[in-house]
Amino acid sequence: MTFNELKSQLTTALGAANADSRLTNRYFYSLAQKHIGWLLKQESDKMLLFSSDGIWQSLDCVDVIEVPKVDPCCRYQGPSCTIRRTKDKLPEIYEDALGVMVRSVNSIDSSKSLRLIKFTEWERKQKNPDSKYDKESYFFFKDGYFYFPNISWKLVSITAYFKDDISHINYCSADDSSKCVDYFNQPVRVPHYLEGRVVDACLKELLETVARVQEDSQPDKNTLNRH
């Protein structure tokens, strides 16, 4: 199901006569993403998504750079900052109660992997003198970037639950494919068994919104009776 197909189902159920001209594509997209995010959090809390096929997408050859000293994440004891991060902001990723939904972050030859950690947890580790014995390699998410403490990699491979289709992006190609994409013709990125629940949730809010607008537009009978 694409976003266009979702919009068509909603406007048909709503009724063409009640379809408000203010219900733009942007509105339908925002409405769908709101309810998709809520439903996915529920499913993820039940541990039902990690093994699902078709929802995870990979970005290969993602550039990693050293963090500038002025970056607020560069807070380390010692003479220098050794943290790196993705060069560019990542496409939006769905989140659950634990943070961004990431399946794996690996070196590009897949020989090494990193473990997701919250930024606040990483800060606590820096204050713990015993953390110097921790040999695990971590990454954390902040402000649209992945940060990588104490690795020297220049590229990473990321598999995550991205909000939109990213098949047009290929960082490994010399031809950067930052093309104009019609996201409204892209698939709604939920497991098939959740599609009906997305439609129902969106329709419920739409009906409530339209009813509220119609009620607000009715003349105040008390005001009319005073004339």
Secondary structure, DSSP 8 states (H G I E B T S, - for coil): -BHHHHHHHHHHHH-GGG--TT--HHHHHHHHHHHHHHHHHHHHHTT-STT-SSS-EEEEEEEEEE--TTSTT---SSSS--EEEESS----B-EETTEE-EEEEE-TTSS-B-EE--HHHHHHHHH-GGGGG----EEEEETTEEEEET---SEEEEEE-BSS--TT--TTSSS-------GGGSB--S-GGGHHHHHHHHHHHHHHHHHHHHHHHS--HHHHHT-
